[in-house]
Every structure is written in structure tokens, then in C-alpha cells.
């Protein structure tokens, strides 16, 4: 039994021993019924936040106003944290995200009716005998699990008016679980899609990242488009739809089709930066589309400058969604360098080694492989790059420099902007295997940049 489940069972037992109702709640119940191991276990109870904190020595009030307490305990010598929430009825949601006020309740049914989707609205008694006795299902969640449907609890318009983020969560659950969205629920998402702006950009970013990294990103982005959400949260991606590509290089279809096929190569648990790099690698193509020139027989569709344009567009998207500086740098690097594999067979050793030492080069390899498999399916350049990457010792591609700025000063050169060119030239020669010592490096600099000025 996972430590998180052991902790949750102990919490339920403690609450019940004190005379309160307590159950497993939400996603952990759904996952258990699907035969999956839940990552986290949540507990719902009739105990108030004050009563919860009085029963457990280590608690954090992560949302006491909403009846949510984090109970911490050690299980098998390892720390665990379990969200324990008081049964409640929510008031109005004036900000489209959180209730203005809540009223605590002792009725589990009332608590369930304010939740989002039927499959997340079941409660489980971990100590009951027999599955029929263990599950409290007031909303038809078990049936919707069986028929693989994402359906809101009660009116979908009401649920989405309360919390706009639920629209993205509906898409994410449908994609991750390979479920369909109930037609009434899907229609309500389309009606309310324009209101998604009420959700913070950070929360939108986090939901999109989960969609990209939970294992069925292709389906998630199809649903975002079909429901109208994509138009409001990533209009730059929507512009890829219908942008044709040269069939000799992209027999699969337009830029959108190619990007969705690329997302099929994202496995569950993929790096978020790789996932976003795959999604945005061709984001510059719509703005740079050039049809064949009819005056030039055999001319083809071109996207001149799409990499540079894509970097600028992606930079704007990533800033809007509040990505960290480190993640932004890596995603932009993936976009900036994804076309360089086409030149890899003709690169000088110094250029190749600089390419191979890009941070997280394994992500560049993964993007290139997916790019190939989603178009012409030829992997010769990928195989070459992978072999080079795996065969080069780190010291070969990032050796200790033979020449530094201090060495130039010691040789008599005065610090100047030219130092950068001198040092880069020396490093190139070192990577090419031409230089083997500091003396070799100084001779090269004198030969190509001239001798240092005479000392005064």
C-alpha cells in the first residue's frame, strides 16, 4: 500500500474515532476505480478546520477559509501530506475561480454536489467491506466511468460560471483518460470559452503543461480547438490550422496536422520544456508562409525565416504565460536550433561540438526525431547526431580552455572587445584538434590577429 494511502487511512480512522464522518474523496477514488494507483489521497470530513487541527499535531492551514487543512505525518519514516477538507456548500463565485464564501456542512451529499465532474464526485469508505458498500455515489460517477464520459455535476453552465478553470480540466481529463466529453458539457465549454481570460495566465500555463505531459497531448489539443478554447488561450497555435506545407517534405499535411502528430511522441512524464518545444517549434510558419512562385516552374512552398520569427512569437507566448527564465531559455533554444540538424553532416568539428554541448541536448534529439517521424520519417540525421552525442566524451565537447583572457594579457595584449573573437577562434581550433598547448594558441593568435603592441 502506498504511504500516501496509509496516511489517509490513518486520518480517516482518527476522524471517525472522534465522532466525525470521513471518506476518501475526489480523484483518488476515481483512480482506484480505474485500477490506477493514485498519486495523492484526499480526505473529506464533517469535522471543521478547528476540529481537524485539534486532532493532529502537525497541520498547515493551506485553505482554512475554504475548509482545507494539510495534515502531515511520517509513514515508514517518510513524510506525507494529506489534504483534509470539511464538507461544504459554496456561495457565489464572483471572480470566476473561487467561491466568495463557503458554509461548512455535515452532509456529504451537499459537499459532492458543489464539485466539478461526476467522475471526481465520489466518496469512498476505506474500511467498508465490499465495493458496493464502500462507494458513496450521489451523482452517477460510477456509470460515467464505465461509459467513459466527462460530465459536470449538475448544470454545466453553472459549474463553468463558478470556475472557468473547469473548462480546461474537462479537456485535460478527457484526453488523459481517453474519455469523451458529454455533449451538453462540451457545448457549455464552447459557450463560455471566451471567459477563460478570468483564469490567471499561470493557471492556464499549468493546465496546458499537464495536457502536454500526461500522455495524450494530441487529443488534448484537438479538444481545445473543437471547444473553442484554443482560440482564446493560444491563438498563435490556432493560426497553424490550414497552413499548407511542401508535400515532398511534409506529406502528412498542414502545419497543425504536423504539430499534432509530433505531440503523439510525447510520453507521459515528458519534460515540460521538451513538450512546449514540440508544440511551438513551427509556430513561426503561418507568419512566413510563401506560396510557390508560378513564374518559377517546380518552385515550392517556403517558410523563409520561420525559425527566427517562431522564436519571437514563442518568446511572447512564454512571457504571457509567465514561464520561468530557465524554462523560457530552453524552449526557445529548442525552437532556435531545430533546423540545424539539416546541416549536421557538413558541420566542422568545432561547430558540431558546440551543437552537441547545448544544454539538455537530449531534448533537441527527441524533438528532431519526432519532427522526422511526423513528416518524411527519415532518421539518418537523427541517427548520426545521436551516435556523435553518445560517442563524445564531455571533455571532448567542452574541454578545459587552452587560452583565457588572462593568458592574452600575460602575452602582452591589452583588454579590448577583440578578446572575444580571439578566444572564440582559439577555442574553435582547440575543438578542431589543431591546438594542443597554450604555446600553440598564442602562435595562432599572433598569426591571425597580429602580435601584441610593444609595451610602453
N, C-alpha and C positions, 0 to 999 in steps of 0.2 A: 504494500500500500504506500503511495507517495506520502512524503512527510507533510505536504500541504493538506492532504485529506485527513491524515491522523490528527493534525492540529484542529481542523474544522470539526471533526467528530468530538474532540475533547471540549471544544467551545459549546457545541450543541448540548452535550451532556451536562456541562456546568450550568448553562442557562436553564435547562429543564429541571435540574435538581433544585434550582432556586424558585421554581414555580412558573417559569416563563415558557411560552411556545418558542420553538426554534427549529429551523429547517435549512438544508442546503437550498440555494436559490440561484436562478439565472443560468448563465452559460455553462456552469459545471454540470447542472442537471441535464441540459441538452446534450453535452458531450458524452456523459455517461450513458445516456440512452442510445447514442450513436455508436457506442463501443469505443470511444476515444478516451484517452487519458487527459483530463482537464489540466491546464497549466496552473490555474488558481481555483480555489474553492471559496465561495461567498456564503455568508450565513444571513438569513433574515429572521427576525425575532420580534416578539411582542414587548421585550424589555426596552425601556427608554435608554438614551445615551448615558444618563447619570447612573442608571442601574447596571449597565454594561461595564462602565469604568469602575464601579464599586466591586464587581465580581472578579476582575482580572487585574493583576498587579502592574502589567505593562501595556499601556494603551496610548494611542495617538488620536487626537481629535481631528481627523482629516476632513470631516464634513459634519460636525455635530449639529449644525443648523438644519441639515437635511437628514439627520439621524444616522450618520455613518461614522463608525469608530473602527480604527485599525487595532486589532488585538495581536500582540506579539508574544511568542513563546518559543522555547527551544524544544525541538523534537529530534531525538537521536543525536544530540549535541550540536544541531544546526539550527540557526534562527529561522523562524517562519513568521509571516504577516498575513492576517486574515481580515478581510473587510466584514464587519458585522453591522447590519443596517436594521433600524427599527421599522416595523410595518408602518406605512404612512399613506396619507392621501395628499396629493399635490394640489396647490392652489393654481392661480393663473401663471402663465409663462410670458410675461410682458417683453422679455428680451429674446424670445425665440430660442432659448437654450436651457435655462434653469428656472424652476418654479420660484415665484416671488416669496412664497411661504408654504410651509407644509404643516399638516396636522397628523400627529402620531396616532396610531391605531392599534387595536388588539386583534383585528380581523385580517387573517392572511389573504382572504379573497379580495378585500379592498386594496391591499398592497399590490397584488398581482395586476389588478385592472388598470393601474397607472403606468405599467411597464410598456416596453416598446412593441415587441413581436411575440406571437403566441409561442414560438419555439423557445423563447427566453423567459416565458412566464410561468414555468412550472416550478413547484417546490418538491423537495424530496426529504423524506424521513429516513436518515441513515440507519436507524435502529429498527425499522419496521421489517416484519417477515413477509416475503412475497412482494413482487413488483407492483401488483395492483394496490396493495395497501401502502406502499412506500411513496407513491407519486400523488401529489395534490395538483390536479389539472382543472382549473376553472375556465380555461379559455380555448380548449381544443388543441393544445400544443402537441400532444402525442400523435394525433391524427395528422397534423400538418407536417410533423417529422416523417411520418410514414409515407405521405404523398409528396414529400419534398417541396414544400411551399413556404415562402416567406410571406407572412400575413401580419398586419398590425393587429394589436388588441383593440377591439372597438373600431371607431371611425378612423380611417387613415388620415382624413383631413385634420381631425382633432389631434392625432398623435404628431403629425408633422407641423401643425401650427404651434404645438407646445415646444417642440425641439427639432429645429431644422437639421441638426446633425444626423437624426434618424434616417433621413433620406440616403445619405452616404452609407450608413450602416446597413441599410436594406440591401444596397448593391453589393457591399462587401460580403455579407453573409451569403447572399445568393451565389456569388462567384466562388467563395471559399468552399461552400458545401455542395456546389453543383446543383442548387435548387432553382426553381422558377420563382419569380415574384408574382404573387396573386394579382390578377388584372386590376382589381379595384385599388390595391395598394400602389401598383405601377402607375395607374392613371393619376392618383393623387400626387405622386412624386413629380410627374410632369406638370401638374397644375401649380405646384409650389416650388418648382426648381429655381425660379428667379429669386426666391427668398433665401437661397443658400448663403447669400452675402452676409446674413446676420451671424453666421458662424465665423469664428476667428480664423485668420489665414493659417495659424499654427495648427489648429484642429483639422482643418481641411488637408494640410500637408500630411499630418499623421495618418489620417484615414486613407489618403491616396498611397502613402508608403506601405501601409498594411495590405492594401489591394495588390500592390506590385510584388509583395514579398511573401504572400500566403499561399502561392502555388497555382493560381488560376487567373493571372493578370489579364490575359486575352479576354476572357469572359467579362471580367470586371469593367474593362474599358468599352466593350461593346454595350454593356448595360448603361454605363454613364452616358454614352451617345444616345441610346434609344430613349432614355428617360428625359433627355434634355439637360442633364446636369453638366455634361462636359462643356456645353456652350457657355456656361456661367463660371466654371472654375478653371478650365483650361481652354479658352477659345483658340489659343495658338495651336493646340493639338487638333482641334476640330478642323482647322484650315487645311490639314493634310488630306482630308477626305476628298477624293476625286482628282487629286493632282497626279496626272499620269507620269510614268517613267519609261525610259527606253526599254523596249521588250527584250533586246538582246542581253541586257544586264539584269533586268528585273521582270522575268516572265510571270511573276506571281501577281502583279497588278500595281495599283497606285500606292502612294506613299503611306496612306493609312493602313491598307492591307498588309504592306511590308512590315510596318511597325507592329501591328497586332501579331503577325507571325513571329516576329522577333521575341515578343513577350512570352510566347509559348516555351521559350528556352530558359525562362526564369523558374527555378525550382523553389519550393517552399523553404524559407530561411535564407534566401539570396541576400547579398549585401544591398542595402538601400541605395548606395551610390551607384552600383552597377545597374540596378533596376531603373533608376532615374536616367542614367546614361543611355540605356537601351531605349527608353521611352522618348527621349529628346534628341537622339543622335542625328535625326534628319529633320529637326524642327525648322531648319532654315530653308528647306526645299521649296515650300509654297511661295516664299518671297523672291526666290531666284529662278523660278521656272521660266525656261525659254523654249518655245516650240521649235520644231525643225524649220530651217530656212528653206522655203520652197525653191529659192534660186540656187540652192546647193544640193544637187542630187545625192541621195544617200546620207544627208545630214540627219541628226537625231536630236531628241530632247536633251537639253543640257540644264545643269544647275550650277553655273559658274559662281564661285564664291559662297556656296551654301554652307560650308563649314564655318567661315568667319561670321556670316550672318546668323547661323544657328547658335554660335557662342553668345552673340549679343542678345538674341531672343531668350535663350536659356538663362542668361545672367539676370534678365528682367524677371523671369518666372521665379527663379530661385530666391531672388530678393523679396519678391511679393509674398512668397510662402515662408519667408523667414528661416531659410536654411542656415546652418552654421557656416562659418568661413571655411572650415576644413572640408565639409561635405560639398560646398559650392565649388571649391578648387578642384576636387576630384571629379565631380560630374562634368565640369567644363573641360577638364583635361581629356576625359573620355570622348567628348564631342570633338574637341580640337584635333585629336590625334587619330580618329577612327579611319580616316582615309589614307594614312601614312603607310598602312600595310601594303598598299599597291606598289610602293617603291622599295620594299624591303630587300628584294633580291639584288638591287643595284646600289644599295647604300654602302658608303665607305665604312670601314670597321669602326671609325670614331663615331660616325652618325648612328650606326647600328647599336653600338654600346650605349650611347646616350639614350636612344629609344628604349632599349631593354631595361634601363635603370629608372624609367619613370615610376613614381610611387604607385604601388599596387598594380604592377604590370599584368598580374594575372587577370585583373578585371578588363584591361584592354584586350587581352587574348580572348576572354569569354565573349566580349561584345563583338569582336571581329568574327569569331566562329559563328555566333548566332546571326550576324549580318549576312554571312555567306550562305548558311543553311536556309535562310529566309528569302534567298534570291536565286542565284545561279548554282548554289550547292557545291561549288568547287573549294576545296580546302588546302590547296597546295601552299599558299602563302601562310595560312594558319599553321600548317604542319612545320614549315620551315621556321617560323617565328618561335613556335613552342620548343622546337629542338634547340634553337640557339639560346633561348632563355634558360632552358634546363641544363644546358651543357656549359654555360659560362659560370665560372666561379665568381662570387660577388666582388672579389678583389680584382678580377679582370675588367669588370664593367665600371667599378668605382675604386680605382687604385689610389693609394696614397700619392698625392701630387709630388712630382719631382721638383716643380718650380712654384714658388709662392711670391707674393708681393715683397716680403722681406728679403727674399733672395735677389730680386731685381734691385732693390735699394742697396743691398750689400755689394752688388756688381757695379754700382755707380749710377743707376738710373734714378731720375728724380720722379717722385709720385706724380702721375698725370692720368687723365681719362684713358690714355693709350694702354695703361696697365691691363685693362680688361681684355683688350684684343691680344695682347702679348700672352697673358695667362691662358686664354682660350686656345690660342694657336699651340702653345706648349702642351696643353692637355690633349688636344687632338692628336698631335704627333706621338704622345705617350700612348694613347689608346690604339693608335695605328701600329704600335710596336717599333717606332722609329727611334724613340729616345729610351735610354736605359740608365741615365745618371743626370745629376744636376749639371755637370760639365757639358753633357750633350745638349741640355736645354738652353744653357747660356749661349753656346755656339749657335744654336738655331735662331735665337732671338737677335743676336748680333748680325747674323746673315740676313734676316728678313726685315728687321726693324732698324738696323744700324747700331753702331757702337754707342755706349753711353757718353754723354757730354763730358769733356775734361773737367776735373774737379777744380774749383777756384782756390 
